[in-house]
Amino acid sequence: MTSRNRALLAAGAWGLTVSAVLVAVPLSLRDRLPDPLATHWSGSVPDGSMSFTQNLLFSVAMAVVVLAVMVGIALHGTAFDRRLSRAYWWGTLFGWGLFVVGAELSIMSANLDVPVWTQAKSLGWDVVAVLAVAAAGGILAGFLFRGEPDQATPEGEAPPRLRLRPGQRSVWVSRVSNLWLVAVTAGSALLTVAFGALTLAGLMPGAGGPLFGVAALVLVCGLLTSSVTVRITEDGVAIGFGPLGWPVRRIRLSKIERAWSEQRFPSQVGGWGIRGVPGAAAIMLRGGDCLVLRYRSGGQLLVSIDDAARGAALLNALIDERVGA
């Protein structure tokens, strides 16, 4: 049985298990629950409700929709081509299931034995516990089922090494940006200024501060991940983030075993942005040409960047030059 077929079988069994829990637990407690149920809280105060049936259908739909997406990715995508992709697939499958079950059990506990939904108990630390269990379960599933390490690229497929004349100094620089992230960053910058001004003017009491904080956080994340610059010199590789190329991650030449270029896409590494599990990390801003570095320790780093083959060729030449020195 292939890894894809095993995953589909596990997805079906896990989906049935999660759905059974989401249906059986509320039905077994129905006589001890109010109708409607409190399903949303503002701090410690319940401020939203659903009927028993609506809540039941909603929780099952949350599980089934994501399960269907994961099955679709397994059938038609490249989720099992790479170890990192497999780890994200399994982690999402089990982590999301645990989250939905945990959220439903928390709602049941808060509504248990209360006469009306407005008197439902506060969730308190339940939310933190649910998120922690879901995250831990997802990470564990991704680790356990990630499969064998990716096979190294055959030497015949490696890019040709450049011939460097004695004493010649060479530099390779390339940069790539994600236009969607740039647009989001620009929008969040405008919102940060707007919310900040409204908060200072006292026109958004209470809500202005949190909205300003969220917009500022999105702005900072966007600045760091909307573009990347890679520079290869005799000192090694420098990866700069954002429009100013800062912060910079530096990788010494002595740590790199070899480099090559590959065509890789977000679905193969778990999505856009900075992704990674122990031993395999990716900086994915757009699908297509990517520079892949293999460390002497056995790990890999992938960066989506233009003209990656030329950069890999120079890096391999510099490595050979240092080894031969």
N, C-alpha and C positions, 0 to 999 in steps of 0.2 A: 504494500500500500504506500503510495507516495505521500509526502508531507502535506500536499494540498488536500488529498482525500482524507487523511487523518484529521486535518484541521476542520474540514467541512463536517465530518462525523462528530467531532467534539463540539463544534458550534451548534449543531442540532441538539445534542444532548444537553449542553449548557443552556440553550434557549428554552428547552422544555422544562428544565429544572427551575430556572428563574421564573418563568411564567407560572409554573405550578405553585411556587411559594407566594407570588404576588396575588394569586387568586385564592389559594387555600387559607392563608392567614387571615385576611379580612373577613372571609365568609365564616370562619370559625369564631370570630370575635364580634360578629355583627350585632348580636343581642346586647353587647356591652358598649356599643358605640353610638354616638349621636348621629343624626342625619338631618342636615349636612354635617360634614367633617371640617374641622379647621385644617387648612392646607398651606397657609402662608402666615408668617409672623413678622411683625415690625418690632425688632428687639425681642422683648419677652411677651409681647401682646399679640394674640392672634387677630389678624385683620383681613383674612380671606378664607373662603370656604368653597367646597364642592360637595355635591350630593355623593352618597356612598357609591352609587353606580358610576358617576362621572370620574371619581377618584380611581376606582378600580380599572376602568377602561384606559384612563390616562397613564397610569403606572405601567400597565401591560404594553401600551403603545410605545412608551419611552424605551422599553427593553426591546421590543420586536423591531422597531424602525432601525435602531443602531445595529441589531443583529443582522437584519437584511442587508444593510450597507456593507457590513464586514463580509458576509457571504458573497455579495456582488464583487467586492475587491478580490476575494480569493478566486472567484471564477474567471474574472476578466482582467484583473490587474497583474501586477508584478510583485505581489506581497511576499512571495516565497522565494524570490530570486536571490535575495541577499539576507545575511544573518540579521542585520539591523532592521530590515523590513519585517522579518518574521517576529522579532522581539516586539516591535510596535503593534503588530497585528494581534498577537496573543495577549499582550498587555491591555490593549483597548477592549478586546472581547471580554476578558474576565474582570477588568477594573470597572467597566461600565455596568456590567451585570451586578457586581457587588454594590456599586453606588445606588442603583435603582432599588435593589432589595433593602439596603440600609435606610434609604430615605423613606420608603414605605413603612418599614418597621418603626421608624421614629415617629411618623405621623400616627400610626396605630397606638403607640405607647402614650403619646401626648393626649389623644382623644379618649383613651380607655376610661370607662366608668364616670364620665362627666355628663351632666344632663343636657347641656347645649354647647355648641362649638366655641362660643365666645369665652367659655370657661376652661378651654383646653390648656394643659400645662405647657410651660415654656420648654423649648427644645434644649436650651442650655448647651452643654458640652456634647450633646448627641450629634450635632452637625460636625464638630471637629472629629469625633470618633468615626463617623461614617466616611468622611473624606480620607482620614488616615488609613482605615481598613481597605477602602477601595484603591488608594494609591499603593499600599503595600501589596495587596493582592495582584494588582496589575504589574507591578515591578517584578514580583516573584514569578508570575506566569510568563512574562517576557524572558526572564532569565532562564527558566527551566526548559522552555520550548523553543528557544532561539535556534537550536540545531547546531550543526557543525560549522566551524569557521569557513569563511569564503575562501575559495581556491585562489591562489596567487595567479596573477596574470602571467601567462606563458611568456618566457623570455623573448620568443619570436615576435610577440605583439608589442614589445616595449618600443618606445620612440627611439630613433637613432640618437646616439650621443654626439654632441657637437665636438668638433676638433678645435681645441683651444691652443693657440700659439704660446710658447713659454713667455710668461710675464704678462700675457694679455688679460685685461680686466673686463669682465662682461656683466651686464645687468639686464634683467628682464622684469618688466613691470606691466601689470594688466589690472583692469578695474571692471567691475560689473555692478549694475544697479537694478533693483526691482521697482518698476514704475508704479506698481500698485502700492507698495510700501512707501514710496516717496510721496504719493498722493495722500495716503493715510497720515503720514508724518506732517505734511503741510496742513492738512485739516485739523489735526490735533494741536498744532501750534496756534492756529487761529482760535480754537476753542479754549486753549489755555489762557491766551491773552484776554478773551472775552469773559470767561468765568472769573479770572483774576480781577478784572476791572469791575465787574458787577459785584463781586464780593467786597472789594474795598469801598465801593459806593453804598454798600448796605442794601442793595436791591434784591439780593438772594439770601436772606437770612436762613441759616440752617443748611440749605442745600448747596450754597455756593462753594464752601470749603471742600466737601467731598467731591463735587464735580470737577473743581479745579485740580484736585489731587489725581483723579483718574485721568484727566486729559494730559496732565504733566507726565504721568507715568507712561502713557501711550506715546507721548512725544519723545521721551528719553529712549524707550525701547525701539521706536522707529528710527531715531537717529543712529542707533548702534547697529541696526540690522537691515537698513534699506540699501546699503551699498557696502562693498568690500574691495579692498585693494591688496594685491599680492605682489611682493617684490622679492626677487631672487638674486642674491649676490654671493660672493665667496664666503660670506659670514653665515649664510643659511637662508631661511625663508622668514619674511616678515609679513604678517597678515594684519592689515589695518581696517578698522571698522568705522563706518559712517563717512560723511562728506569730508571730514578733516583727517581721516585716516587714523583716528585715535578712539579708543585704546588700541594698542598694537600687541599681537601675540608673536613672539619670536621663537623660532625653532632652529637650534644650532645644526650646522651641516653634519656634525659628528653623530647626531641622533638619527639621521635619515639613512636608510639602507638603499632605497631606490625610489623612483617616481615614474608615473606614466599618466596618460590621459584616457578617459572613458566617457562614453555617453551615459549619463545617469539622470534620473528624473525624481521629483519629490516623492512619488509613490513608492520609490525603492528605498528611501531613507527615512520615511516617517513623516514627510511633509516639508513645508518651507521653514526657513529660519535655521537656528543652531540646534542640531540634533545630535544625539549620541548615547551610546551605552559603553561600558568599559571595554576598551580595545578597539572601538570603532566610532568615530565622530564625523559629522558632516556639517558644512556651512553651505546651505542650499538656498540660493536666491532665485534661481531659474533653472529649468531643465535644459539638458544639452551637454555641451563640452565641460568636463570637470578635470581638475588636477587631483591626482591621488598620490599621497605620500605614504610609504610603508616605513615605519620606524624599525630600528634594529631590535627593539623590545618585542616586536610582533604586531603592534597596533597599527591602525590606519587612520588617516585624516583625508577627507574628501572636501574639495572647495570648488564650487561652480564658478568658473572663470573663463574668459575668452582666451583663445590661442594657447590652450593648456599644453598641447603637444610640444610646442617650442619651449615653453617654460620647463617642462619635464626633461626635455633633451639637454638643456643647459644645466639643470640641476644634477642630472646623471653624470654629465661631463665634469662638473665641479667635484662630485663625490669621487669619481675615478682619479681625478688629479690629486685629491687629498690622500687617497689610499696609496697611490703610487709614490707620493712624496716621501 
